[in-house]
Amino acid sequence: MSDQAASLRQWAAKRNGDDQANEAVSEKVSPTKTSDNLEQVVVLGLPKLNEEYALKAASVFHRWAEDGMKWVGAADRWRVIPVSIEYPEFDKLVTNYPRWAIWIEGDLDSFQRAYRALKRIHEVNGPRRIIALHPPMARSGLIANIQTVARQYFNIDVLVFSG
């Protein structure tokens, strides 16, 4: 994760705390940008597009790898691409990035962020299956509610992995 963390720190230094919707955390999202040996995952629903939250999202892959989830493989190969739902070329992300996730946290605004992210994915005819990334939390009811809304209103399956 050190390579990702270095690029995140570099991005944060350039950004100076400005929350522009057309930027992603580790680098500008580019339809032509492909990385060999990396699994790229677009992450929506983060409370802030900053290094702290990008690292929290990336840490979930480390937790899953440590818990023995073989599909994760080496956790360092996962590149998190945090994106705002207001990203101006959101529809191009759907074409260029097949893996998507939604961040679910235990705060009061998490359901609202998740709902807006799911709605935006649906509006651009995005992926019909995304994974839930979340810190270890006891509020499984929140995750279950998000899964239900995703399925019933947006025809999206939110996959939840324990751990």
Wavefront OBJ file of the C-alpha trace (Angstrom):
o trace
v 0.000 0.000 0.000
v 3.001 2.262 0.263
v 2.959 3.080 -3.478
v -0.693 4.069 -3.304
v -0.151 6.059 -0.134
v 2.724 7.970 -1.773
v 0.564 8.943 -4.739
v -2.242 9.943 -2.380
v 0.094 12.173 -0.370
v 1.363 13.754 -3.577
v -2.186 14.408 -4.712
v -3.136 15.895 -1.335
v -0.165 18.263 -1.442
v -1.280 19.569 -4.849
v -4.913 19.871 -3.858
v -4.602 22.187 -0.821
v -7.953 21.102 0.631
v -10.064 22.169 -2.382
v -13.018 19.809 -2.961
v -13.545 20.004 -6.702
v -15.932 17.402 -8.050
v -13.861 16.619 -11.138
v -10.877 15.195 -9.263
v -10.245 11.745 -7.918
v -7.927 11.094 -5.032
v -4.889 9.206 -6.226
v -4.769 10.925 -9.622
v -6.998 12.434 -12.274
v -9.365 9.807 -13.614
v -8.490 9.112 -17.197
v -10.390 6.902 -19.632
v -7.079 5.960 -21.245
v -5.305 5.240 -17.943
v -4.797 1.540 -17.398
v -2.452 0.011 -14.887
v -0.915 -3.400 -15.315
v -1.066 -5.720 -12.312
v -3.571 -3.482 -10.525
v -7.233 -4.025 -9.814
v -8.902 -0.644 -10.083
v -12.125 0.015 -8.218
v -14.207 3.191 -8.411
v -15.443 4.093 -4.922
v -18.481 6.312 -4.381
v -20.043 7.576 -1.172
v -16.946 8.684 0.698
v -17.690 11.600 3.061
v -14.653 13.452 1.671
v -12.375 12.934 -1.295
v -9.162 13.035 0.680
v -6.230 10.800 1.490
v -7.668 9.694 4.832
v -10.834 8.249 3.325
v -9.052 6.790 0.308
v -6.748 4.906 2.657
v -9.732 3.739 4.740
v -11.332 2.333 1.599
v -8.083 0.670 0.526
v -7.623 -0.804 3.998
v -10.774 -2.877 3.552
v -8.967 -4.948 0.898
v -6.129 -5.506 3.374
v -8.607 -6.619 6.036
v -10.282 -9.013 3.612
v -6.949 -10.448 2.493
v -5.939 -10.985 6.131
v -9.307 -12.690 6.740
v -8.446 -15.203 4.002
v -10.644 -14.014 1.144
v -8.693 -15.533 -1.732
v -10.351 -13.450 -4.454
v -8.675 -10.331 -3.063
v -5.223 -11.726 -3.749
v -2.466 -9.319 -2.765
v -4.213 -6.373 -1.135
v -1.588 -3.937 -2.449
v -2.681 -4.553 -6.013
v -6.047 -2.851 -5.415
v -6.119 0.790 -6.525
v -8.976 2.791 -5.040
v -10.343 5.568 -7.250
v -12.555 7.785 -5.069
v -15.007 9.713 -7.230
v -17.651 12.318 -6.538
v -21.123 11.703 -7.959
v -20.771 15.139 -9.576
v -17.744 14.054 -11.623
v -18.400 15.651 -15.036
v -17.541 12.563 -17.100
v -19.251 10.055 -14.827
v -20.709 8.120 -17.759
v -17.208 7.498 -19.159
v -16.173 5.891 -15.878
v -18.808 3.205 -16.434
v -17.245 2.325 -19.770
v -13.660 2.278 -18.544
v -13.808 0.841 -15.028
v -15.641 -2.462 -14.486
v -15.183 -2.648 -10.688
v -17.271 -0.376 -8.478
v -17.796 -0.042 -4.750
v -19.799 2.046 -2.357
v -18.445 3.312 0.960
v -20.763 2.768 3.922
v -19.856 4.293 7.246
v -21.768 4.427 10.520
v -22.376 8.188 10.467
v -25.813 9.756 10.117
v -25.289 10.847 6.498
v -24.051 7.507 5.189
v -27.443 6.307 3.971
v -28.024 9.564 2.099
v -24.584 9.414 0.426
v -25.179 5.786 -0.525
v -28.628 6.533 -1.931
v -27.302 9.391 -4.074
v -24.420 7.251 -5.321
v -26.752 4.388 -6.238
v -29.108 6.777 -7.993
v -26.226 8.257 -9.997
v -24.995 4.801 -11.004
v -28.509 3.952 -12.153
v -28.863 7.229 -14.125
v -25.805 6.453 -16.254
v -26.738 2.795 -16.702
v -23.795 1.767 -14.565
v -22.842 -1.583 -13.111
v -25.582 -3.779 -11.691
v -23.299 -5.331 -9.080
v -21.054 -3.360 -6.725
v -19.274 -4.189 -3.500
v -19.818 -2.556 -0.137
v -16.682 -1.198 1.506
v -17.005 -0.309 5.157
v -15.013 -0.099 8.350
v -15.695 -2.824 10.902
v -19.082 -1.790 12.215
v -21.936 -3.178 14.247
v -24.684 -1.407 12.268
v -25.514 -4.245 9.896
v -29.045 -2.840 9.654
v -27.714 0.177 7.748
v -25.958 -2.069 5.250
v -29.066 -4.244 4.873
v -31.200 -1.134 4.249
v -28.797 0.072 1.560
v -28.847 -3.373 -0.074
v -32.663 -3.370 -0.096
v -32.938 0.122 -1.588
v -30.295 -0.692 -4.200
v -32.115 -3.826 -5.284
v -35.692 -2.529 -5.175
v -35.251 0.962 -6.599
v -32.150 0.763 -8.768
v -31.788 -2.923 -9.735
v -28.264 -2.979 -8.248
v -26.885 -5.775 -6.111
v -24.652 -4.543 -3.299
v -22.333 -7.374 -2.320
v -21.347 -7.463 1.325
v -18.398 -9.510 2.559
v -18.005 -10.132 6.249
v -14.821 -9.136 7.957
l 1 2 3 4 5 6 7 8 9 10 11 12 13 14 15 16 17 18 19 20 21 22 23 24 25 26 27 28 29 30 31 32 33 34 35 36 37 38 39 40 41 42 43 44 45 46 47 48 49 50 51 52 53 54 55 56 57 58 59 60 61 62 63 64 65 66 67 68 69 70 71 72 73 74 75 76 77 78 79 80 81 82 83 84 85 86 87 88 89 90 91 92 93 94 95 96 97 98 99 100 101 102 103 104 105 106 107 108 109 110 111 112 113 114 115 116 117 118 119 120 121 122 123 124 125 126 127 128 129 130 131 132 133 134 135 136 137 138 139 140 141 142 143 144 145 146 147 148 149 150 151 152 153 154 155 156 157 158 159 160 161 162 163
